[in-house]
Amino acid sequence: MTPAQTVQPPSGAPRLLLVDDDATFGAVMARVLARRGFEVNHASDLAAARAALSAAVPDYALVDLRLAGDESGLTLIPTLRAASAAMRIVVLTGYASIATAVDAIKLGADQYLAKPVEADDVLRAFEHDPDPARPIAAEPMSVRRLEWEHIHRVLAEHGGNISAAARALNMHRRTLQRKLAKHAVRR
């Protein structure tokens, strides 16, 4: 368990709990959101998130779907919702699917965003939207982006083993290596 780290702007700022096991992403997002006026408490696992929640109930929560050690951010949503019915909860994931989006909303999340994500996307998701018909994303992910996400999900499921992932994807190992050498597709 790693303790939560707090990034504070001036006093009286709305509190935000950021739960993400990616230290780099978490630190960058915490700094950006602190500059935007939030008091950010960054937790890298569920235990640290629960400890931070018991210390102070946040106004907002940004929770990664998949955390290290096969933890799921979805298990934290009912605890967050029980702590505050008014809290705005956004689930963030690099492994977006309709099934997990439905699960997140059923458990009490307000929004569901797919990585990569900008701070402005997060802030828009936190806004109380009077028009529920407005789509979350202006455009769906491209086929290339979906392929990139799927390849990385399968690779993670096989512990980074390229040969095992290539067999699971039914492609040649060298083809997979070429696809992995390319940078992430943004949209």
N, C-alpha and C positions, 0 to 999 in steps of 0.2 A: 504494500500500500504506500503510495506517495501522497504527501499532504497537498492540499489545494494551495495554489499560489494566487494572491490577490493583486490586481493592478488597479490602483485607485486614481480617479480624477478628483476634482474638488468635491467637498462634502455635500451631501444631499442628492447625489446622483442616483439614478435607478440602479438597483443591483441586478447583475446578470451572472448566472452560473453557466460556465462553459465546460462541458464534459467531452473531452477528446483525448485519445491516447497518443496521437501524433504530436510530439513535443514542439516541433517546428511550427506546424499549422496552428496549434493552440497558442503558442507565444505570439505569433504574428497577429492572429485574430484578436487575442486579448488586448494587444497594444492598439490595434486599429479601433476596436470598440471602445476602449478607454478614451482615445482621442475624440470619439464621437459622443462622449458624455456619460458612459456607463462605468460603474464600479464592477470590474470583472473579477470573478473568482474562478480560476481554471483548475479543474480536477482531472486527473488522467485515468481514474478508474472509478468503479461504482462505490467502493468503500470511502474514498476521498470525497466523492460527490455527496454521499449521505452525511458524512461528517460536516461538510460545508453547509448543507441544508439544515442540519440541527443547530449550527451556530447562528445562522441568519437566513431567513426565508427570502429568496430572490424574487424580483418582479418579473424576470425573464429567465428562460433556460434554453440553451442551445446544446443539444445532446447528439453525439455521434451514435449511429446505429450499431456499428461493430467496434468493440473495444478489445484490447489485448486480453489474452487468456480465454478466448471464446465467450467473453461477457457481451451481453446485449444491452444497449442503451434503452431498449423498449421496456426492460424490467424496472427502470427507474421512473418511467412516466407516471404510473399510478401513485407512487410516493410523492412526486412533485405535485400532482394534481390534488392529493389529499392535504398537502401543506398549504396550498393556496388555490382556490378556485379561479381567481383572477389572473394567475400567472400565465404569461404567454409562453408556450412551449413549442420549439421548432426542432424537428428531428433532421439531422444532416447525415448523408451517407454517400459513399463512393460506390455502393452496391444497390442502386435504386431498383425497385421492382414494385409492381402493382400490389402484390401480396403484402410486402412490408409497409407500404404506404397505408393500406387499409388497416393493418394491425396497429400502426402508430396512431391513426386518427381514432380508431375504436378505443384505444387505451387512454386517450385524452389529449393527444398532441394537437396543436392548432394548425401547424403547417409541416410540410415535408419537402426538403430541398435535396437535390442531387449535387454532389461535388463534381467538378470544381465550382466554388461559389465565391462571390465577392461580398464584401461587407455591406454594400448597398442592397444586395439580394436579401441578406439576413435582416437588415433593418426594415425592408418592405414586408418581409414575412412576419415581423413582430408587430407591424401596424395593425390596428383593429380595422379590418376591411368591411365597410358597410355593404359592399356588393359581393356576395358569395359566389356569383357567377363569373367573376373576373378570374382568369386562369393564373396559376402560380408562375408558370414560365411562359414567356411570349412565344417560344418556339420549342418543339420537341427535340430530343437529342438526335443527332444524325446517326445513320447506320454505322459509319466509321467509329463514332464515339461509343455506341453500344457494343460494337465488336471489341474495342479497346477495353471497356469496362469488364466485359465477359472474360476476356483473356486474363486480365489481372485478378479477377475473382477466382478463376480456376487455378491460376498459379499460386495464389495465397492458400487455397484449399489443399494444395500439394506441397506446402511448406517451402515454396520457392524452387522446387525441383523441376527444372525445365523439361527433362525427359519424361517424367510422369505427367506433367501438364500437357505436353505435346501428345502423348498417348490418349489422354482424356479428351482432348480437343480434336483428335483424329487428324493430326497434321504432322508433317515432318518436323523434327527438332530444329533444323536450321531455319525453316520458315518461321517458326515461333520466335527464334532468336532475332531474326530480322525485324519482325513486328515489334518485339520488345525494345529493340534499339532505337525505334522512332520515338519522338516526343509525344506526350499525351495530346489527343485531339481535343480542342477546346469545346466544340459544340457538335 
